[in-house]
Amino acid sequence: MKPEELLYAKTHEWVQVAPDTQTVTVGFSQFALEALTDLVFLDLPAIGRKVEAGQPLGEVESVKAVSDIYSPVDGEIVEVNSDLPDRLESLPDDPYDSGWLVKIKVADPAGLGRLMDHATYQKHCQEES
């Protein structure tokens, strides 16, 4: 998938909306991975867990720091990329396909309107760096 086709949260998670808009796939943006550098640990939520937009759903640890992973939408975790914690070194090579973190059944599709398109996200990253 192409980064230009995704939506983004201010906390650097990307969001791919399924055609039915009921489910989203979430992952780390390339910008986030470059900032985190070498990842050493990833804690993902359990399937069935309810999540709220802007609230932590897991943690990622790098050699620099421990950071929360934030949910970009309200909903319920319906799938987790359970292989990812065992292959963190490959995440920066393919963050937009095999590097997805979780899939969330969206509680209210209107919440997707709070996310940024690619161009807006690029400006947001430039302001942060």
Backbone atoms as SQL, in Angstrom:
CREATE TABLE atoms (id INTEGER PRIMARY KEY, chain TEXT, resi INTEGER, resn TEXT, atom TEXT, x REAL, y REAL, z REAL);
INSERT INTO atoms VALUES
  (1, 'A', 1, 'MET', 'N', 0.847, -1.175, 0.000),
  (2, 'A', 1, 'MET', 'CA', 0.000, 0.000, 0.000),
  (3, 'A', 1, 'MET', 'C', 0.888, 1.232, 0.000),
  (4, 'A', 2, 'LYS', 'N', 0.370, 2.298, -0.525),
  (5, 'A', 2, 'LYS', 'CA', 1.149, 3.524, -0.661),
  (6, 'A', 2, 'LYS', 'C', 0.840, 4.484, 0.479),
  (7, 'A', 3, 'PRO', 'N', 1.867, 5.119, 1.055),
  (8, 'A', 3, 'PRO', 'CA', 1.639, 6.072, 2.148),
  (9, 'A', 3, 'PRO', 'C', 0.674, 7.191, 1.766),
  (10, 'A', 4, 'GLU', 'N', 0.647, 7.563, 0.478),
  (11, 'A', 4, 'GLU', 'CA', -0.226, 8.651, 0.022),
  (12, 'A', 4, 'GLU', 'C', -1.707, 8.288, 0.112),
  (13, 'A', 5, 'GLU', 'N', -2.009, 6.994, 0.218),
  (14, 'A', 5, 'GLU', 'CA', -3.402, 6.525, 0.242),
  (15, 'A', 5, 'GLU', 'C', -3.945, 6.392, 1.667),
  (16, 'A', 6, 'LEU', 'N', -3.126, 6.672, 2.657),
  (17, 'A', 6, 'LEU', 'CA', -3.496, 6.427, 4.044),
  (18, 'A', 6, 'LEU', 'C', -3.903, 7.716, 4.756),
  (19, 'A', 7, 'LEU', 'N', -4.500, 7.549, 5.919),
  (20, 'A', 7, 'LEU', 'CA', -4.772, 8.648, 6.834),
  (21, 'A', 7, 'LEU', 'C', -3.775, 8.543, 7.988),
  (22, 'A', 8, 'TYR', 'N', -3.604, 9.640, 8.717),
  (23, 'A', 8, 'TYR', 'CA', -2.595, 9.665, 9.772),
  (24, 'A', 8, 'TYR', 'C', -3.105, 10.370, 11.015),
  (25, 'A', 9, 'ALA', 'N', -2.643, 9.878, 12.170),
  (26, 'A', 9, 'ALA', 'CA', -2.906, 10.531, 13.448),
  (27, 'A', 9, 'ALA', 'C', -1.716, 11.435, 13.783),
  (28, 'A', 10, 'LYS', 'N', -1.944, 12.447, 14.591),
  (29, 'A', 10, 'LYS', 'CA', -0.861, 13.348, 15.005),
  (30, 'A', 10, 'LYS', 'C', 0.228, 12.606, 15.763),
  (31, 'A', 11, 'THR', 'N', -0.113, 11.448, 16.314),
  (32, 'A', 11, 'THR', 'CA', 0.837, 10.640, 17.079),
  (33, 'A', 11, 'THR', 'C', 1.605, 9.662, 16.186),
  (34, 'A', 12, 'HIS', 'N', 1.498, 9.823, 14.869),
  (35, 'A', 12, 'HIS', 'CA', 2.307, 9.110, 13.867),
  (36, 'A', 12, 'HIS', 'C', 1.891, 7.662, 13.598),
  (37, 'A', 13, 'GLU', 'N', 0.636, 7.347, 13.844),
  (38, 'A', 13, 'GLU', 'CA', 0.104, 6.067, 13.395),
  (39, 'A', 13, 'GLU', 'C', -0.580, 6.285, 12.045),
  (40, 'A', 14, 'TRP', 'N', -0.377, 5.339, 11.116),
  (41, 'A', 14, 'TRP', 'CA', -1.105, 5.408, 9.845),
  (42, 'A', 14, 'TRP', 'C', -2.362, 4.564, 9.959),
  (43, 'A', 15, 'VAL', 'N', -3.347, 4.904, 9.132),
  (44, 'A', 15, 'VAL', 'CA', -4.642, 4.232, 9.170),
  (45, 'A', 15, 'VAL', 'C', -5.082, 3.930, 7.741),
  (46, 'A', 16, 'GLN', 'N', -5.346, 2.652, 7.484),
  (47, 'A', 16, 'GLN', 'CA', -5.937, 2.258, 6.205),
  (48, 'A', 16, 'GLN', 'C', -7.388, 1.887, 6.484),
  (49, 'A', 17, 'VAL', 'N', -8.296, 2.559, 5.803),
  (50, 'A', 17, 'VAL', 'CA', -9.716, 2.320, 6.008),
  (51, 'A', 17, 'VAL', 'C', -10.180, 1.251, 5.027),
  (52, 'A', 18, 'ALA', 'N', -10.833, 0.213, 5.537),
  (53, 'A', 18, 'ALA', 'CA', -11.384, -0.836, 4.673),
  (54, 'A', 18, 'ALA', 'C', -12.512, -0.244, 3.829),
  (55, 'A', 19, 'PRO', 'N', -12.782, -0.848, 2.670),
  (56, 'A', 19, 'PRO', 'CA', -13.846, -0.308, 1.796),
  (57, 'A', 19, 'PRO', 'C', -15.199, -0.138, 2.491),
  (58, 'A', 20, 'ASP', 'N', -15.492, -0.985, 3.484),
  (59, 'A', 20, 'ASP', 'CA', -16.782, -0.872, 4.184),
  (60, 'A', 20, 'ASP', 'C', -16.762, 0.193, 5.284),
  (61, 'A', 21, 'THR', 'N', -15.606, 0.816, 5.500),
  (62, 'A', 21, 'THR', 'CA', -15.360, 1.832, 6.548),
  (63, 'A', 21, 'THR', 'C', -15.663, 1.331, 7.963),
  (64, 'A', 22, 'GLN', 'N', -15.862, 0.045, 8.130),
  (65, 'A', 22, 'GLN', 'CA', -16.139, -0.498, 9.459),
  (66, 'A', 22, 'GLN', 'C', -14.865, -0.934, 10.175),
  (67, 'A', 23, 'THR', 'N', -13.798, -1.161, 9.415),
  (68, 'A', 23, 'THR', 'CA', -12.554, -1.664, 9.984),
  (69, 'A', 23, 'THR', 'C', -11.382, -0.840, 9.471),
  (70, 'A', 24, 'VAL', 'N', -10.411, -0.585, 10.347),
  (71, 'A', 24, 'VAL', 'CA', -9.183, 0.091, 9.936),
  (72, 'A', 24, 'VAL', 'C', -7.987, -0.766, 10.341),
  (73, 'A', 25, 'THR', 'N', -6.945, -0.667, 9.531),
  (74, 'A', 25, 'THR', 'CA', -5.661, -1.275, 9.853),
  (75, 'A', 25, 'THR', 'C', -4.751, -0.141, 10.301),
  (76, 'A', 26, 'VAL', 'N', -3.964, -0.371, 11.343),
  (77, 'A', 26, 'VAL', 'CA', -3.141, 0.671, 11.949),
  (78, 'A', 26, 'VAL', 'C', -1.686, 0.217, 11.997),
  (79, 'A', 27, 'GLY', 'N', -0.775, 1.157, 11.730),
  (80, 'A', 27, 'GLY', 'CA', 0.655, 0.870, 11.837),
  (81, 'A', 27, 'GLY', 'C', 1.425, 2.137, 12.153),
  (82, 'A', 28, 'PHE', 'N', 2.755, 2.010, 12.270),
  (83, 'A', 28, 'PHE', 'CA', 3.631, 3.159, 12.505),
  (84, 'A', 28, 'PHE', 'C', 4.027, 3.784, 11.186),
  (85, 'A', 29, 'SER', 'N', 4.061, 5.111, 11.137),
  (86, 'A', 29, 'SER', 'CA', 4.553, 5.797, 9.946),
  (87, 'A', 29, 'SER', 'C', 6.073, 5.665, 9.860),
  (88, 'A', 30, 'GLN', 'N', 6.605, 5.867, 8.668),
  (89, 'A', 30, 'GLN', 'CA', 8.055, 5.854, 8.471),
  (90, 'A', 30, 'GLN', 'C', 8.709, 6.922, 9.349),
  (91, 'A', 31, 'PHE', 'N', 8.071, 8.078, 9.462),
  (92, 'A', 31, 'PHE', 'CA', 8.582, 9.172, 10.301),
  (93, 'A', 31, 'PHE', 'C', 8.757, 8.690, 11.745),
  (94, 'A', 32, 'ALA', 'N', 7.761, 7.996, 12.272),
  (95, 'A', 32, 'ALA', 'CA', 7.822, 7.496, 13.649),
  (96, 'A', 32, 'ALA', 'C', 8.962, 6.509, 13.810),
  (97, 'A', 33, 'LEU', 'N', 9.097, 5.602, 12.860),
  (98, 'A', 33, 'LEU', 'CA', 10.144, 4.589, 12.961),
  (99, 'A', 33, 'LEU', 'C', 11.539, 5.199, 12.887),
  (100, 'A', 34, 'GLU', 'N', 11.699, 6.220, 12.068),
  (101, 'A', 34, 'GLU', 'CA', 12.998, 6.898, 11.987),
  (102, 'A', 34, 'GLU', 'C', 13.311, 7.619, 13.295),
  (103, 'A', 35, 'ALA', 'N', 12.296, 8.150, 13.948),
  (104, 'A', 35, 'ALA', 'CA', 12.498, 8.834, 15.227),
  (105, 'A', 35, 'ALA', 'C', 12.815, 7.835, 16.349),
  (106, 'A', 36, 'LEU', 'N', 12.164, 6.681, 16.311),
  (107, 'A', 36, 'LEU', 'CA', 12.370, 5.678, 17.360),
  (108, 'A', 36, 'LEU', 'C', 13.714, 4.966, 17.227),
  (109, 'A', 37, 'THR', 'N', 14.199, 4.789, 16.036),
  (110, 'A', 37, 'THR', 'CA', 15.403, 4.017, 15.691),
  (111, 'A', 37, 'THR', 'C', 15.230, 2.550, 16.061),
  (112, 'A', 38, 'ASP', 'N', 16.224, 1.945, 16.663),
  (113, 'A', 38, 'ASP', 'CA', 16.248, 0.487, 16.861),
  (114, 'A', 38, 'ASP', 'C', 15.209, 0.027, 17.873),
  (115, 'A', 39, 'LEU', 'N', 14.228, -0.755, 17.387),
  (116, 'A', 39, 'LEU', 'CA', 13.162, -1.258, 18.249),
  (117, 'A', 39, 'LEU', 'C', 13.620, -2.519, 18.957),
  (118, 'A', 40, 'VAL', 'N', 13.257, -2.646, 20.235),
  (119, 'A', 40, 'VAL', 'CA', 13.643, -3.829, 21.001),
  (120, 'A', 40, 'VAL', 'C', 12.447, -4.578, 21.601),
  (121, 'A', 41, 'PHE', 'N', 11.279, -3.923, 21.689),
  (122, 'A', 41, 'PHE', 'CA', 10.119, -4.570, 22.308),
  (123, 'A', 41, 'PHE', 'C', 8.844, -3.918, 21.794),
  (124, 'A', 42, 'LEU', 'N', 7.811, -4.756, 21.610),
  (125, 'A', 42, 'LEU', 'CA', 6.512, -4.269, 21.163),
  (126, 'A', 42, 'LEU', 'C', 5.435, -4.992, 21.953),
  (127, 'A', 43, 'ASP', 'N', 4.551, -4.226, 22.577),
  (128, 'A', 43, 'ASP', 'CA', 3.441, -4.779, 23.347),
  (129, 'A', 43, 'ASP', 'C', 2.140, -4.373, 22.658),
  (130, 'A', 44, 'LEU', 'N', 1.443, -5.361, 22.095),
  (131, 'A', 44, 'LEU', 'CA', 0.191, -5.107, 21.386),
  (132, 'A', 44, 'LEU', 'C', -0.989, -5.553, 22.237),
  (133, 'A', 45, 'PRO', 'N', -2.173, -4.966, 22.018),
  (134, 'A', 45, 'PRO', 'CA', -3.340, -5.290, 22.847),
  (135, 'A', 45, 'PRO', 'C', -3.939, -6.648, 22.485),
  (136, 'A', 46, 'ALA', 'N', -4.794, -7.128, 23.360),
  (137, 'A', 46, 'ALA', 'CA', -5.507, -8.380, 23.122),
  (138, 'A', 46, 'ALA', 'C', -6.694, -8.142, 22.192),
  (139, 'A', 47, 'ILE', 'N', -7.029, -9.155, 21.414),
  (140, 'A', 47, 'ILE', 'CA', -8.227, -9.103, 20.574),
  (141, 'A', 47, 'ILE', 'C', -9.440, -8.965, 21.500),
  (142, 'A', 48, 'GLY', 'N', -10.366, -8.106, 21.104),
  (143, 'A', 48, 'GLY', 'CA', -11.560, -7.863, 21.906),
  (144, 'A', 48, 'GLY', 'C', -11.460, -6.638, 22.793),
  (145, 'A', 49, 'ARG', 'N', -10.252, -6.105, 22.948),
  (146, 'A', 49, 'ARG', 'CA', -10.083, -4.920, 23.799),
  (147, 'A', 49, 'ARG', 'C', -10.724, -3.701, 23.152),
  (148, 'A', 50, 'LYS', 'N', -11.444, -2.941, 23.954),
  (149, 'A', 50, 'LYS', 'CA', -12.031, -1.677, 23.501),
  (150, 'A', 50, 'LYS', 'C', -10.958, -0.595, 23.582),
  (151, 'A', 51, 'VAL', 'N', -10.894, 0.243, 22.550),
  (152, 'A', 51, 'VAL', 'CA', -9.905, 1.325, 22.510),
  (153, 'A', 51, 'VAL', 'C', -10.605, 2.640, 22.214),
  (154, 'A', 52, 'GLU', 'N', -9.967, 3.735, 22.663),
  (155, 'A', 52, 'GLU', 'CA', -10.497, 5.076, 22.424),
  (156, 'A', 52, 'GLU', 'C', -9.467, 5.897, 21.668),
  (157, 'A', 53, 'ALA', 'N', -9.950, 6.716, 20.750),
  (158, 'A', 53, 'ALA', 'CA', -9.070, 7.587, 19.983),
  (159, 'A', 53, 'ALA', 'C', -8.229, 8.438, 20.925),
  (160, 'A', 54, 'GLY', 'N', -6.926, 8.494, 20.648),
  (161, 'A', 54, 'GLY', 'CA', -6.026, 9.303, 21.448),
  (162, 'A', 54, 'GLY', 'C', -5.534, 8.642, 22.721),
  (163, 'A', 55, 'GLN', 'N', -6.027, 7.440, 23.017),
  (164, 'A', 55, 'GLN', 'CA', -5.603, 6.728, 24.218),
  (165, 'A', 55, 'GLN', 'C', -4.649, 5.597, 23.857),
  (166, 'A', 56, 'PRO', 'N', -3.705, 5.256, 24.748),
  (167, 'A', 56, 'PRO', 'CA', -2.748, 4.189, 24.449),
  (168, 'A', 56, 'PRO', 'C', -3.433, 2.836, 24.234),
  (169, 'A', 57, 'LEU', 'N', -2.932, 2.103, 23.236),
  (170, 'A', 57, 'LEU', 'CA', -3.415, 0.739, 23.019),
  (171, 'A', 57, 'LEU', 'C', -2.281, -0.268, 23.172),
  (172, 'A', 58, 'GLY', 'N', -1.059, 0.217, 23.285),
  (173, 'A', 58, 'GLY', 'CA', 0.098, -0.647, 23.464),
  (174, 'A', 58, 'GLY', 'C', 1.341, 0.200, 23.672),
  (175, 'A', 59, 'GLU', 'N', 2.512, -0.473, 23.663),
  (176, 'A', 59, 'GLU', 'CA', 3.778, 0.223, 23.846),
  (177, 'A', 59, 'GLU', 'C', 4.813, -0.299, 22.870),
  (178, 'A', 60, 'VAL', 'N', 5.721, 0.574, 22.514),
  (179, 'A', 60, 'VAL', 'CA', 6.884, 0.192, 21.725),
  (180, 'A', 60, 'VAL', 'C', 8.114, 0.715, 22.463),
  (181, 'A', 61, 'GLU', 'N', 9.144, -0.120, 22.505),
  (182, 'A', 61, 'GLU', 'CA', 10.376, 0.281, 23.163),
  (183, 'A', 61, 'GLU', 'C', 11.504, 0.234, 22.150),
  (184, 'A', 62, 'SER', 'N', 12.278, 1.301, 22.151),
  (185, 'A', 62, 'SER', 'CA', 13.468, 1.352, 21.303),
  (186, 'A', 62, 'SER', 'C', 14.682, 1.497, 22.211),
  (187, 'A', 63, 'VAL', 'N', 15.859, 1.545, 21.606),
  (188, 'A', 63, 'VAL', 'CA', 17.051, 1.748, 22.419),
  (189, 'A', 63, 'VAL', 'C', 17.036, 3.144, 23.048),
  (190, 'A', 64, 'LYS', 'N', 16.210, 4.051, 22.523),
  (191, 'A', 64, 'LYS', 'CA', 16.126, 5.421, 23.031),
  (192, 'A', 64, 'LYS', 'C', 15.109, 5.583, 24.159),
  (193, 'A', 65, 'ALA', 'N', 13.931, 4.985, 23.997),
  (194, 'A', 65, 'ALA', 'CA', 12.839, 5.277, 24.939),
  (195, 'A', 65, 'ALA', 'C', 11.698, 4.277, 24.788),
  (196, 'A', 66, 'VAL', 'N', 10.784, 4.322, 25.744),
  (197, 'A', 66, 'VAL', 'CA', 9.524, 3.582, 25.662),
  (198, 'A', 66, 'VAL', 'C', 8.451, 4.586, 25.260),
  (199, 'A', 67, 'SER', 'N', 7.641, 4.226, 24.270),
  (200, 'A', 67, 'SER', 'CA', 6.593, 5.133, 23.779),
  (201, 'A', 67, 'SER', 'C', 5.273, 4.398, 23.712),
  (202, 'A', 68, 'ASP', 'N', 4.207, 5.140, 23.984),
  (203, 'A', 68, 'ASP', 'CA', 2.871, 4.581, 23.823),
  (204, 'A', 68, 'ASP', 'C', 2.520, 4.502, 22.343),
  (205, 'A', 69, 'ILE', 'N', 1.687, 3.531, 22.015),
  (206, 'A', 69, 'ILE', 'CA', 1.054, 3.446, 20.700),
  (207, 'A', 69, 'ILE', 'C', -0.379, 3.899, 20.929),
  (208, 'A', 70, 'TYR', 'N', -0.820, 4.909, 20.197),
  (209, 'A', 70, 'TYR', 'CA', -2.140, 5.482, 20.421),
  (210, 'A', 70, 'TYR', 'C', -3.155, 4.978, 19.402),
  (211, 'A', 71, 'SER', 'N', -4.354, 4.763, 19.863),
  (212, 'A', 71, 'SER', 'CA', -5.431, 4.386, 18.956),
  (213, 'A', 71, 'SER', 'C', -5.892, 5.618, 18.185),
  (214, 'A', 72, 'PRO', 'N', -5.979, 5.516, 16.860),
  (215, 'A', 72, 'PRO', 'CA', -6.451, 6.657, 16.082),
  (216, 'A', 72, 'PRO', 'C', -7.978, 6.786, 16.050),
  (217, 'A', 73, 'VAL', 'N', -8.682, 5.738, 16.480),
  (218, 'A', 73, 'VAL', 'CA', -10.149, 5.723, 16.432),
  (219, 'A', 73, 'VAL', 'C', -10.706, 5.024, 17.662),
  (220, 'A', 74, 'ASP', 'N', -12.001, 5.252, 17.911),
  (221, 'A', 74, 'ASP', 'CA', -12.722, 4.483, 18.926),
  (222, 'A', 74, 'ASP', 'C', -13.137, 3.162, 18.296),
  (223, 'A', 75, 'GLY', 'N', -13.032, 2.081, 19.059),
  (224, 'A', 75, 'GLY', 'CA', -13.484, 0.810, 18.520),
  (225, 'A', 75, 'GLY', 'C', -13.012, -0.371, 19.332),
  (226, 'A', 76, 'GLU', 'N', -12.926, -1.527, 18.639),
  (227, 'A', 76, 'GLU', 'CA', -12.553, -2.782, 19.280),
  (228, 'A', 76, 'GLU', 'C', -11.476, -3.467, 18.450),
  (229, 'A', 77, 'ILE', 'N', -10.444, -3.961, 19.123),
  (230, 'A', 77, 'ILE', 'CA', -9.373, -4.688, 18.441),
  (231, 'A', 77, 'ILE', 'C', -9.943, -6.004, 17.915),
  (232, 'A', 78, 'VAL', 'N', -9.840, -6.224, 16.594),
  (233, 'A', 78, 'VAL', 'CA', -10.365, -7.459, 16.005),
  (234, 'A', 78, 'VAL', 'C', -9.262, -8.355, 15.449),
  (235, 'A', 79, 'GLU', 'N', -8.054, -7.813, 15.286),
  (236, 'A', 79, 'GLU', 'CA', -6.935, -8.613, 14.813),
  (237, 'A', 79, 'GLU', 'C', -5.642, -7.941, 15.253),
  (238, 'A', 80, 'VAL', 'N', -4.630, -8.763, 15.534),
  (239, 'A', 80, 'VAL', 'CA', -3.327, -8.280, 15.979),
  (240, 'A', 80, 'VAL', 'C', -2.258, -8.967, 15.134),
  (241, 'A', 81, 'ASN', 'N', -1.253, -8.221, 14.719),
  (242, 'A', 81, 'ASN', 'CA', -0.138, -8.788, 13.957),
  (243, 'A', 81, 'ASN', 'C', 0.801, -9.467, 14.961),
  (244, 'A', 82, 'SER', 'N', 0.432, -10.675, 15.371),
  (245, 'A', 82, 'SER', 'CA', 1.136, -11.358, 16.464),
  (246, 'A', 82, 'SER', 'C', 2.556, -11.792, 16.097),
  (247, 'A', 83, 'ASP', 'N', 2.896, -11.844, 14.814),
  (248, 'A', 83, 'ASP', 'CA', 4.262, -12.187, 14.405),
  (249, 'A', 83, 'ASP', 'C', 5.220, -11.015, 14.553),
  (250, 'A', 84, 'LEU', 'N', 4.693, -9.807, 14.547),
  (251, 'A', 84, 'LEU', 'CA', 5.533, -8.611, 14.492),
  (252, 'A', 84, 'LEU', 'C', 6.517, -8.474, 15.666),
  (253, 'A', 85, 'PRO', 'N', 6.116, -8.738, 16.915),
  (254, 'A', 85, 'PRO', 'CA', 7.084, -8.580, 18.009),
  (255, 'A', 85, 'PRO', 'C', 8.345, -9.437, 17.846),
  (256, 'A', 86, 'ASP', 'N', 8.245, -10.531, 17.123),
  (257, 'A', 86, 'ASP', 'CA', 9.400, -11.413, 16.921),
  (258, 'A', 86, 'ASP', 'C', 10.255, -11.016, 15.730),
  (259, 'A', 87, 'ARG', 'N', 9.819, -10.026, 14.965),
  (260, 'A', 87, 'ARG', 'CA', 10.598, -9.589, 13.796),
  (261, 'A', 87, 'ARG', 'C', 10.628, -8.059, 13.690),
  (262, 'A', 88, 'LEU', 'N', 10.876, -7.424, 14.809),
  (263, 'A', 88, 'LEU', 'CA', 10.896, -5.957, 14.867),
  (264, 'A', 88, 'LEU', 'C', 11.945, -5.355, 13.939),
  (265, 'A', 89, 'GLU', 'N', 13.049, -6.059, 13.716),
  (266, 'A', 89, 'GLU', 'CA', 14.110, -5.520, 12.864),
  (267, 'A', 89, 'GLU', 'C', 13.634, -5.313, 11.432),
  (268, 'A', 90, 'SER', 'N', 12.598, -6.024, 11.007),
  (269, 'A', 90, 'SER', 'CA', 12.092, -5.875, 9.636),
  (270, 'A', 90, 'SER', 'C', 11.060, -4.757, 9.502),
  (271, 'A', 91, 'LEU', 'N', 10.569, -4.237, 10.606),
  (272, 'A', 91, 'LEU', 'CA', 9.507, -3.227, 10.570),
  (273, 'A', 91, 'LEU', 'C', 9.879, -1.978, 9.772),
  (274, 'A', 92, 'PRO', 'N', 11.062, -1.388, 9.951),
  (275, 'A', 92, 'PRO', 'CA', 11.394, -0.189, 9.174),
  (276, 'A', 92, 'PRO', 'C', 11.477, -0.434, 7.655),
  (277, 'A', 93, 'ASP', 'N', 11.693, -1.674, 7.251),
  (278, 'A', 93, 'ASP', 'CA', 11.789, -1.989, 5.821),
  (279, 'A', 93, 'ASP', 'C', 10.428, -2.026, 5.139),
  (280, 'A', 94, 'ASP', 'N', 9.372, -2.296, 5.885),
  (281, 'A', 94, 'ASP', 'CA', 8.045, -2.442, 5.280),
  (282, 'A', 94, 'ASP', 'C', 6.942, -2.017, 6.249),
  (283, 'A', 95, 'PRO', 'N', 6.953, -0.739, 6.690),
  (284, 'A', 95, 'PRO', 'CA', 5.978, -0.330, 7.710),
  (285, 'A', 95, 'PRO', 'C', 4.540, -0.263, 7.207),
  (286, 'A', 96, 'TYR', 'N', 4.332, -0.188, 5.892),
  (287, 'A', 96, 'TYR', 'CA', 2.981, 0.032, 5.370),
  (288, 'A', 96, 'TYR', 'C', 2.292, -1.231, 4.859),
  (289, 'A', 97, 'ASP', 'N', 2.968, -2.358, 4.873),
  (290, 'A', 97, 'ASP', 'CA', 2.319, -3.599, 4.451),
  (291, 'A', 97, 'ASP', 'C', 2.433, -4.646, 5.552),
  (292, 'A', 98, 'SER', 'N', 3.545, -5.353, 5.606),
  (293, 'A', 98, 'SER', 'CA', 3.689, -6.398, 6.626),
  (294, 'A', 98, 'SER', 'C', 3.893, -5.825, 8.018),
  (295, 'A', 99, 'GLY', 'N', 4.134, -4.499, 8.117),
  (296, 'A', 99, 'GLY', 'CA', 4.373, -3.864, 9.402),
  (297, 'A', 99, 'GLY', 'C', 3.142, -3.361, 10.124),
  (298, 'A', 100, 'TRP', 'N', 1.957, -3.772, 9.691),
  (299, 'A', 100, 'TRP', 'CA', 0.755, -3.315, 10.389),
  (300, 'A', 100, 'TRP', 'C', 0.746, -3.847, 11.820),
  (301, 'A', 101, 'LEU', 'N', 0.092, -3.129, 12.716),
  (302, 'A', 101, 'LEU', 'CA', 0.055, -3.490, 14.135),
  (303, 'A', 101, 'LEU', 'C', -1.239, -4.188, 14.529),
  (304, 'A', 102, 'VAL', 'N', -2.365, -3.489, 14.299),
  (305, 'A', 102, 'VAL', 'CA', -3.673, -4.006, 14.723),
  (306, 'A', 102, 'VAL', 'C', -4.732, -3.634, 13.687),
  (307, 'A', 103, 'LYS', 'N', -5.846, -4.346, 13.775),
  (308, 'A', 103, 'LYS', 'CA', -7.045, -3.980, 13.020),
  (309, 'A', 103, 'LYS', 'C', -8.129, -3.684, 14.041),
  (310, 'A', 104, 'ILE', 'N', -8.830, -2.584, 13.799),
  (311, 'A', 104, 'ILE', 'CA', -9.842, -2.109, 14.751),
  (312, 'A', 104, 'ILE', 'C', -11.185, -2.000, 14.054),
  (313, 'A', 105, 'LYS', 'N', -12.217, -2.585, 14.681),
  (314, 'A', 105, 'LYS', 'CA', -13.591, -2.371, 14.213),
  (315, 'A', 105, 'LYS', 'C', -14.008, -1.007, 14.744),
  (316, 'A', 106, 'VAL', 'N', -14.308, -0.100, 13.827),
  (317, 'A', 106, 'VAL', 'CA', -14.569, 1.293, 14.171),
  (318, 'A', 106, 'VAL', 'C', -15.953, 1.451, 14.800),
  (319, 'A', 107, 'ALA', 'N', -15.998, 2.121, 15.949),
  (320, 'A', 107, 'ALA', 'CA', -17.273, 2.362, 16.633),
  (321, 'A', 107, 'ALA', 'C', -18.085, 3.428, 15.912),
  (322, 'A', 108, 'ASP', 'N', -17.424, 4.486, 15.432),
  (323, 'A', 108, 'ASP', 'CA', -18.109, 5.585, 14.762),
  (324, 'A', 108, 'ASP', 'C', -17.252, 6.089, 13.609),
  (325, 'A', 109, 'PRO', 'N', -17.621, 5.759, 12.369),
  (326, 'A', 109, 'PRO', 'CA', -16.817, 6.179, 11.215),
  (327, 'A', 109, 'PRO', 'C', -16.609, 7.696, 11.125),
  (328, 'A', 110, 'ALA', 'N', -17.441, 8.491, 11.784),
  (329, 'A', 110, 'ALA', 'CA', -17.253, 9.943, 11.771),
  (330, 'A', 110, 'ALA', 'C', -15.918, 10.328, 12.401),
  (331, 'A', 111, 'GLY', 'N', -15.401, 9.494, 13.292),
  (332, 'A', 111, 'GLY', 'CA', -14.114, 9.751, 13.937),
  (333, 'A', 111, 'GLY', 'C', -12.953, 9.762, 12.963),
  (334, 'A', 112, 'LEU', 'N', -13.135, 9.137, 11.806),
  (335, 'A', 112, 'LEU', 'CA', -12.076, 9.133, 10.788),
  (336, 'A', 112, 'LEU', 'C', -11.803, 10.542, 10.265),
  (337, 'A', 113, 'GLY', 'N', -12.783, 11.426, 10.398),
  (338, 'A', 113, 'GLY', 'CA', -12.637, 12.797, 9.940),
  (339, 'A', 113, 'GLY', 'C', -11.613, 13.604, 10.725),
  (340, 'A', 114, 'ARG', 'N', -11.205, 13.104, 11.895),
  (341, 'A', 114, 'ARG', 'CA', -10.190, 13.797, 12.700),
  (342, 'A', 114, 'ARG', 'C', -8.766, 13.479, 12.237),
  (343, 'A', 115, 'LEU', 'N', -8.635, 12.515, 11.356),
  (344, 'A', 115, 'LEU', 'CA', -7.309, 12.100, 10.894),
  (345, 'A', 115, 'LEU', 'C', -6.850, 12.967, 9.726),
  (346, 'A', 116, 'MET', 'N', -5.537, 12.985, 9.502),
  (347, 'A', 116, 'MET', 'CA', -4.950, 13.822, 8.443),
  (348, 'A', 116, 'MET', 'C', -4.720, 13.024, 7.166),
  (349, 'A', 117, 'ASP', 'N', -4.842, 13.706, 6.027),
  (350, 'A', 117, 'ASP', 'CA', -4.429, 13.075, 4.780),
  (351, 'A', 117, 'ASP', 'C', -2.907, 13.156, 4.688),
  (352, 'A', 118, 'HIS', 'N', -2.323, 12.533, 3.669),
  (353, 'A', 118, 'HIS', 'CA', -0.874, 12.438, 3.557),
  (354, 'A', 118, 'HIS', 'C', -0.200, 13.806, 3.486),
  (355, 'A', 119, 'ALA', 'N', -0.730, 14.718, 2.692),
  (356, 'A', 119, 'ALA', 'CA', -0.114, 16.039, 2.540),
  (357, 'A', 119, 'ALA', 'C', -0.114, 16.803, 3.867),
  (358, 'A', 120, 'THR', 'N', -1.222, 16.752, 4.581),
  (359, 'A', 120, 'THR', 'CA', -1.312, 17.432, 5.875),
  (360, 'A', 120, 'THR', 'C', -0.355, 16.789, 6.875),
  (361, 'A', 121, 'TYR', 'N', -0.261, 15.471, 6.821),
  (362, 'A', 121, 'TYR', 'CA', 0.655, 14.761, 7.721),
  (363, 'A', 121, 'TYR', 'C', 2.106, 15.134, 7.428),
  (364, 'A', 122, 'GLN', 'N', 2.459, 15.268, 6.167),
  (365, 'A', 122, 'GLN', 'CA', 3.834, 15.649, 5.802),
  (366, 'A', 122, 'GLN', 'C', 4.168, 17.010, 6.401),
  (367, 'A', 123, 'LYS', 'N', 3.233, 17.952, 6.326),
  (368, 'A', 123, 'LYS', 'CA', 3.445, 19.279, 6.926),
  (369, 'A', 123, 'LYS', 'C', 3.615, 19.153, 8.443),
  (370, 'A', 124, 'HIS', 'N', 2.801, 18.316, 9.071),
  (371, 'A', 124, 'HIS', 'CA', 2.886, 18.083, 10.505),
  (372, 'A', 124, 'HIS', 'C', 4.274, 17.554, 10.878),
  (373, 'A', 125, 'CYS', 'N', 4.815, 16.631, 10.100),
  (374, 'A', 125, 'CYS', 'CA', 6.143, 16.062, 10.371),
  (375, 'A', 125, 'CYS', 'C', 7.232, 17.122, 10.207),
  (376, 'A', 126, 'GLN', 'N', 7.097, 17.957, 9.194),
  (377, 'A', 126, 'GLN', 'CA', 8.087, 19.019, 8.978),
  (378, 'A', 126, 'GLN', 'C', 8.109, 19.992, 10.150),
  (379, 'A', 127, 'GLU', 'N', 6.941, 20.279, 10.697),
  (380, 'A', 127, 'GLU', 'CA', 6.857, 21.189, 11.836),
  (381, 'A', 127, 'GLU', 'C', 7.498, 20.575, 13.085),
  (382, 'A', 128, 'GLU', 'N', 7.413, 19.245, 13.201),
  (383, 'A', 128, 'GLU', 'CA', 7.979, 18.566, 14.367),
  (384, 'A', 128, 'GLU', 'C', 9.492, 18.414, 14.288),
  (385, 'A', 129, 'SER', 'N', 10.051, 18.382, 13.063),
  (386, 'A', 129, 'SER', 'CA', 11.493, 18.124, 12.969),
  (387, 'A', 129, 'SER', 'C', 12.331, 19.370, 12.979);
